Amino acid sequence: MTSIFKPAGLNRRHLMATAAGAAATGIVGLPKRAFAADPIKVAGIYTVPVEQQWVSRIHVAAEAAVAAGAAEYTYTENTANTDYPRVMREYAEQGYKLIIGEIFGVEQEAREVVADYPETAFLLGSSFLHDPALPNLSVFDNYIQDASYLSGIIAGAMTQSGNIGIVGGFPIPEVNRLIHAFMAGVRETRADASFQVSFIGSWFDPPKAKETAFAMIDGGADLLYAERFGVSDAAQERGILAVGNVIDTQADYPETVVASALWHFEPTLNAALARVADGSFTADNYGTYSFLKEGGCSLAPLGTFEGKVPEAAMALVAEREAAIRDGSFTVEINDEEPTSS
């Protein structure tokens, strides 16, 4: 039997705060009992703790759906890739109507499970597209390059040396595109910027990310792109700035995190819940629900850095954001592995 638990901890404040923020800005947009007379049974399967940036966004959106009366939700975290197919089967056997999670490290095995449970809808993070032969599997990804680009504009205006360190998890498309967008934004306000790029080979190893960040600071970086947890800790200890990714950690690093690109999973999940409810769920790519114009990403409030970013940079951010929303400007999606310059 799968072990399903929801441990408490101080880090849960991130989840509660981001859920409240999404509701306040209208991102959730899910009226109570919006889709069905009975809540849809949803199960989440995650390979890391729900505090981890990427997974926390899915978790927050699911809890918002519960609060709206649209879903019942349980989850299993810290699931090893070798156990992932088994946990999928157990939830499907228990009658869950929608299973959400991420299958980046177990693509083939997960899709074999999907084929065995055609009555269960699966919405899974994947590096690959949906397959018409599996009509009950839709895929998604965090296409938040729009917000990453905007955060880069701010970073370029705030660096003094023009030497920026970037610490990522793995050089996969989901990470690469955000780094490239960030670097493109930096070049808008600091054309001569140089970048130190490194990947730690883990989705959740704050000590290793911190150690890597320290090395970049020793190499001259005066601003860090915190794609992973641990990077902002290094920046804080050394007294330099950082730019966050996926979640807003400004409250935890008020003198360090100058900007963050946020991912909002609510549009993605809400679309899936609606289709499960009306019986129209089918193989599809939900990636576009992460675009800024769909409400799937945004630039976090500057918080303690309000008024400290050069006015010209903020004017450019506003100009570009408006252009992204009306379609007159498109942030390039570049999935190639980024390198140091």
N, C-alpha and C positions, 0 to 999 in steps of 0.2 A: 504494500500500500504506500502511495506517495505521502511523504511528510509535508504537510501544509501548515505553515506557521507564519505569524506576523510579529516578529520581535520588536519590542519597543526600544527607543534610544533617542538621545539628544539630536542625532542627525535627522530625525523625522521632521524637525522643524522646517527643513528645506521643503519637504513635500507639502506640508500644511500651508506654508507661506506662498508657494508657487500656485497652489490650487486656489487660494484666496485671491491672488493677483489675477489669475486667469478669469475668475468669475467677475472681478471688479471691472475688468476691461472688456467684458462681453465676449471673450474668446470662446468660453465654454458653449454658450448659446444653445443650451439643451433644456427646453422647458420640461417641467415635471410630467412624467408619463407621456413623453412626446411620441413614442413609437409603438407601444403595445400596451394592452391591458395588463399583462403580466411582465415583470422584468425579465430580460434575457439573461440566461445563465452564462457568465463569462469566466474563463479561467486563463490566468497568465502564467507563463513558464519563462523564467529568466535564468540566465547562466551566471549572473552576478547579483549582489545585493540590490534591493530596490533604491538604495541611496545613490547608486552609481548614476552619473548624469543622464545617460541615454535612456536607461530603463526607468529612471524616476519619472520621466515625462509620460511614459505609457501608463505607469502606475497612477500618477496624479489624474490623468484623463479618465481612467477606469473608475477611480473613486468619485470623480465628479459625476459620472454617469449613474453611479449608485445613488448619490445624493439627489439626483434628478428623478429617481424612480425608474430609470430605463434599464438598469442592469442589476443583477446579483453578481458578486465578484469574489473570487478567491485566487490565490496564487502560490506558486512555489518558486523560491529564489535559490541562488547558488546551485543550480542544476548543472552537473557536468555534461559535456556533450555526449559522452557515452550513455548517459541515462536519459537524455532528452527524448528519444523516440518512445521509451517506456512510459515516461510521464505523459506524453501526448496521448498514448493509448489509454492510459488510466482515466484521464479526464474525459476522453471521448466515450469510454465505456460507462462513465458516471452520468452521461446525458447532458454535458455542457454543450450549448448551442454554438458558442463562438470561443475559439481558442486563440489567444494572442501571445506573441513572444518574438524571439529572434533565432534564426537558424543559420547564421553565417558560417558556423563551424560544422554543421551537420546537414547540409543541403539534401543530399541524396537520400539519406535515411529518413529524414523528416517527410520528404515528398512521398516516400513509400507508405508511410503511416497515413498521410492525407488520402491516398488512393484507397486505403482500406476502410475509411469512414466517410463515405460520400454524403451522409446526412449531417455531418458536422461542418460548420464553416471555420476556416482557418485564416487568420490575418497575421502574417508573419514577416518580420524584418528579414530582408534577403538581398544578396548582391546580384541575384538573377531575376529575370522577369517571370511573370505568371505563365502558366502552361495551359492552353485551352483543353488539354487532355485531363486536367485536374480542375474542373469547374468550381470546386469548393475551396480553392486556395487563391487568395489575393495576397499580394506582396506590398510592402511599403519600405520607405527609407527616409532618413532625415535630410531632405533636400533643403537645407537652411542656408544655402550659399548667399541668398539675398542679404540676410542679417549679418552673416560673416563678413561680407564685403563692406557693409556699413560700419561694422566695428573696426575694420581695418583702416578706414578713413580717419577715425578718431586716433587709432594707434599711431598712424604716420604723423599726425600732428602733435603727439605727446612725446615721442621719442626724442632724446637729445642727441644721441650718438648715431642714430640711424641703423644700429645693430640690434636686430630683434631675434629672440630665441623662440623656437616653436617645438613643443614636445607633444607628440601624438602617440596613440596606442599602437595601431597597426597601419601600414600603408595600403589600406584597402579603399575602394572608391568612396565609401561613406565618410572617410576621414580626409582623403586626398582633396576632394572637391571643396571642402570647407577651408582647408589650408590655402589652396590656390585662390579662392575668393577673398580670403583675408589678405593675402599678399597683394592681390590686385587693388584692394582698397587702400592698403598702406601706400602703394606707389602713387595714388592720386594726390596725396599730401606730402609724400617724401619720396621723390622719384629716385633718389640715390640710395635708398635703403638696401641693406644686406640682411640675409637671413641664415640663421643656424637651424637646421631641421634634423630632428632625431625622433625615432620611434622606440618605445620601450618594450614592445612585444607582449603587452598585457592590456586588458581593459580596466583592471582595477589593481594597481600596485602603487599607491601614493608614495611610499618611500623611494622606489626606483625613479618615479617621475620627478620627485624632489631632487634626488641626487643628480639626475640628468640636467635639470634646470640650473643647479648650482654650477655645473661645469660650463654651461652657456654664459652665465653671469661672469664667471672667471675669464671667459673668452671675449668679454666686452659687451654683452647684451645688456641694455638698460630697460628693456621691456620684453615681457614674455607672453606668448599665446598659450593659454592653459587649456589645451584640448583634453587633458587628463587631470584628475585630482592629484594634489601634491605640488603642482607647479606654482600655484598662488602662495602656498606656504613658503616656498623658497624665495619668491619675490618679496613677500612680506618681511622675512628675516633679513634680507639684504637691502631693504629699503628702495626697491624699484617698483615699477608698475606692471600690471598684468591685465590681459583681456580674457574674459571668461567665455565659455562655450556651453551651449545647450541649456544650462540653468543659471539663475542669477545668484551669485555668491557675494554681492556687494556688501550686504549686511555683515557678513563674516570677515570681510577684508576691506573695511571702509576707507582705508588710506592706500589701498593697493589696486583693487579691481576697478579700473576706470570705465570699462564698458563690457557688455556681454551680448552675444548673439543667442537668443532664446528659441527653443523648439517648443511648439505647442501641438501636442498629439490629438487634442480634442477634435479638430475637423476630420482627421483620419478615422478615429474611432466612431464618431457620430455617424459618419457616412456608412460605415460597416454595420452598425446597429440598425440603422434605418433599413438597410437592404436585407438583413437577416429577418427583421420584423415583417417586411412585406413580401418576403419570399423571392426577392430579386438578386440575392447575393450570388455572384459568379466570379470566375477568374478575372482579375483586373490588376492594374498597377495603381496603387494609391499614393505614389510618390508626390504627385503634384499638390496634394493637400498640405504639404509642408511648405509650399511657396508662400512668400510674404503676402501676395495678393489674395490668397485663400485663407489668411489668418493663421497659417501654420508656423510662422516664425516672426520674430520682431527684435528690435534693438531694445535692450533693457533700459530703464530709467538710469540716469547718471548718478543719482543719489548724492553722495558727498562730493562728487566731482562736477555737480551742476555749477556752471559759470566758470569752471577752471579749464575747459577745453576751448581752444581758440574759436572765436565767432565764425571765422571763415570756414573752418572745418565743419562746424555744426550747420552752417548754411548749405554746404555741399551735401551733407547727410540728408537734410530735408529735401533738397532738390532731387537727389538720386532716389530717395524713397518714393517721392511722388511719381517720378518717371517709371520706376519699377511697377508701381501700382497701376499706372495707366497704360503700361506696355510699351512705352517709348524707349525704355532702356532695359536691357537684359544682362544679367550677370552670367558670365560664361560658366558652364558646368565642365570642369576639367577633372577627370578621374585618374589622370596619370600620377604616378608617385612624385611628390615634390622633392627637390633636393636643395641643399645649402647653396648659397651664392657668395 
